Amino acid sequence: MKTQHDFRKGKRGRIVPPEPEPRGSSKEKVRITIRLDEAVIEHFLKESDASGGAVGYQTLINDALRQHIEGKAPKVEETLRRIVREEIGAAS
């Protein structure tokens, strides 16, 4: 081993460049950092576990957001009315 090293031609930064994300799928995703409530994460983790691990929790969150953006997510009023109808029917 050398007693002294010459770093005059050295470059700062990563030694090995990061591997590029795989491309080519029709559903390309972007890596981000996001902070969500713990209860939200727990909900989607339970949903993921219920699927037997076939669908990841991040995919479920992505699908829920996409439905909301596209206007396909159930409206709060519609859901509340359905629940009230079911409860009234069960009580009768």
Summary of the structure (lengths in Angstrom):
residues: 92
radius of gyration: 24.5
end to end distance: 87.5
largest distance: 89.8
contacts: 120
relative contact order: 0.06
helix: 46%
strand: 0%
